[in-house]
Amino acid sequence: MIRKDRGEKRIRLKRHIRLTVSGTPERPRLTVFRSARHLYTQIIDDTTGTTLVAASDLAKAYKEQYQGAGSPKEVGHKLGLLTARLAKEKNISTLRYVTGMS
């Protein structure tokens, strides 16, 4: 019996998702990555290969706006609000959402 470790499974799943979902200029892709301690979000246009918006709970804008750390659920909610605000500043109103596996 062949056993794959968690890392190989995560990479395989990520590759499968990326084959089916891609961001366009009209509807860029939103990715969310959760590490053991922090959260990261990116809005990506895959046709040009550029990151349009990036935010994390380590960013200066996040720390200025939301000073208390709170629970992980609160941090995720606040990071989502920050990402939405940054997207609106760049006139991005619709997205394709893909969750990053950690």
Order of alpha helices (4+ residues) and beta strands (2+ residues): alpha-beta-beta-beta-alpha-alpha-beta
